[in-house]
Amino acid sequence: MPRIINTAASLFGPRLVRFIGHHHVHEMAEWLSRVVVSYFLAPSSHVDLGDPAAARVFVRRFVLPAFGTPGSSLNSSVTHE
């Protein structure tokens, strides 16, 4: 599974840079890869990501907020313990 996540993250990363910059791109790409793999392995009964309209609603509701805005926690430094 780590190989799939790393491969997907390396594909997502370059596409995310223009939205969030370089600082958090690897973390966001890994997170997004994990979400996609999760929905692939265990499809939701609440959202059909194969339906473009449903996928757009899902992305707007859950994915885009994770990108953050200036001043959000995404753009501040995080200390790992």
Backbone hydrogen bonds in HBPLUS format (Angstrom, degrees):
<---DONOR---> <-ACCEPTOR-->    atom                        ^
c    i                          cat <-CA-CA->   ^        H-A-AA   ^      H-
h    n   atom  resd res      DA  || num        DHA   H-A  angle D-A-AA Bond
n    s   type  num  typ     dist DA aas  dist angle  dist       angle   num
A0004-ILE N   A0001-MET O   3.02 MM   3  5.21 118.5  2.41 103.5 118.3     1
A0005-ILE N   A0001-MET O   3.03 MM   4  6.36 165.6  2.05 162.7 166.2     2
A0006-ASN N   A0002-PRO O   2.87 MM   4  6.02 166.6  1.88 151.0 154.9     3
A0007-THR N   A0003-ARG O   2.95 MM   4  6.06 157.7  2.00 144.6 150.9     4
A0008-ALA N   A0004-ILE O   2.90 MM   4  6.06 169.2  1.91 153.6 157.0     5
A0009-ALA N   A0005-ILE O   2.81 MM   4  5.93 161.1  1.84 151.7 157.8     6
A0010-SER N   A0006-ASN O   2.96 MM   4  6.11 150.1  2.05 140.7 148.4     7
A0011-LEU N   A0007-THR O   3.11 MM   4  6.44 135.5  2.32 140.6 152.4     8
A0011-LEU N   A0008-ALA O   3.04 MM   3  5.09 129.4  2.31  96.1 110.1     9
A0012-PHE N   A0008-ALA O   2.86 MM   4  6.16 156.0  1.91 154.8 161.9    10
A0013-GLY N   A0009-ALA O   2.86 MM   4  5.79 163.7  1.89 150.7 155.1    11
A0015-ARG N   A0012-PHE O   2.91 MM   3  5.38 127.8  2.19 114.4 129.1    12
A0016-LEU N   A0012-PHE O   3.12 MM   4  6.31 127.3  2.41 148.4 162.1    13
A0016-LEU N   A0013-GLY O   2.97 MM   3  5.23 144.1  2.10 108.1 119.0    14
A0017-VAL N   A0013-GLY O   3.26 MM   4  6.47 137.0  2.46 155.5 166.7    15
A0019-PHE N   A0016-LEU O   2.85 MM   3  5.38 145.7  1.96 117.3 128.0    16
A0020-ILE N   A0016-LEU O   3.07 MM   4  6.30 156.1  2.13 158.6 166.2    17
A0021-GLY N   A0017-VAL O   2.71 MM   4  4.52 146.0  1.82 137.0 139.1    18
A0028-MET N   A0024-HIS O   2.99 MM   4  6.18 167.3  2.01 162.1 166.0    19
A0029-ALA N   A0025-VAL O   2.86 MM   4  5.92 160.3  1.90 148.3 154.2    20
A0030-GLU N   A0026-HIS O   2.94 MM   4  6.09 158.3  1.98 147.4 153.1    21
A0031-TRP N   A0027-GLU O   2.94 MM   4  6.14 163.2  1.97 148.2 153.1    22
A0032-LEU N   A0028-MET O   2.87 MM   4  6.04 170.1  1.88 155.2 157.8    23
A0033-SER N   A0029-ALA O   2.93 MM   4  6.01 152.7  2.01 142.1 150.0    24
A0034-ARG N   A0030-GLU O   2.95 MM   4  6.22 154.7  2.02 150.6 156.9    25
A0035-VAL N   A0031-TRP O   3.04 MM   4  6.37 152.6  2.11 149.8 157.4    26
A0036-VAL N   A0032-LEU O   3.00 MM   4  6.24 165.9  2.02 151.8 155.1    27
A0037-VAL N   A0033-SER O   2.94 MM   4  6.13 167.8  1.96 152.9 156.3    28
A0038-SER N   A0034-ARG O   2.95 MM   4  6.01 157.8  2.00 142.3 148.9    29
A0039-TYR N   A0035-VAL O   3.00 MM   4  6.28 163.5  2.02 154.7 158.0    30
A0040-PHE N   A0036-VAL O   2.93 MM   4  6.12 143.0  2.07 145.3 156.4    31
A0041-LEU N   A0037-VAL O   2.89 MM   4  6.08 163.3  1.91 157.1 160.2    32
A0042-ALA N   A0038-SER O   2.88 MM   4  5.89 152.3  1.95 148.4 156.5    33
A0051-ASP N   A0048-ASP O   2.97 MM   3  5.56 164.3  1.99 118.1 123.3    34
A0055-ALA N   A0051-ASP O   2.83 MM   4  6.03 159.9  1.87 162.3 169.2    35
A0056-ARG N   A0052-PRO O   2.95 MM   4  6.13 154.5  2.01 145.7 151.7    36
A0057-VAL N   A0053-ALA O   3.16 MM   4  6.44 160.9  2.19 147.1 151.5    37
A0058-PHE N   A0054-ALA O   2.97 MM   4  6.21 163.2  2.00 149.8 154.6    38
A0059-VAL N   A0055-ALA O   2.87 MM   4  6.09 163.3  1.89 152.9 157.2    39
A0060-ARG N   A0056-ARG O   2.92 MM   4  6.10 166.3  1.94 153.0 156.8    40
A0061-ARG N   A0057-VAL O   2.89 MM   4  5.99 154.6  1.96 150.3 157.6    41
A0062-PHE N   A0058-PHE O   2.84 MM   4  5.84 164.0  1.87 155.6 159.4    42
A0063-VAL N   A0059-VAL O   3.01 MM   4  4.65 123.2  2.35 110.6 126.7    43
A0064-LEU N   A0059-VAL O   2.87 MM   5  6.01 170.3  1.88 164.2 164.0    44
A0066-ALA N   A0063-VAL O   2.95 MM   3  5.35 134.0  2.17 109.3 122.2    45
A0067-PHE N   A0064-LEU O   2.98 MM   3  5.35 151.4  2.07 111.3 119.9    46
A0068-GLY N   A0065-PRO O   3.22 MM   3  5.58 148.2  2.32 105.8 113.9    47
A0072-SER N   A0069-THR O   2.82 MM   3  5.41 157.6  1.87 150.3 150.1    48
A0075-ASN N   A0072-SER O   3.08 MM   3  5.57 134.5  2.30 109.2 119.7    49
A0076-SER N   A0073-SER O   3.23 MM   3  5.09 160.8  2.27  99.1 104.7    50
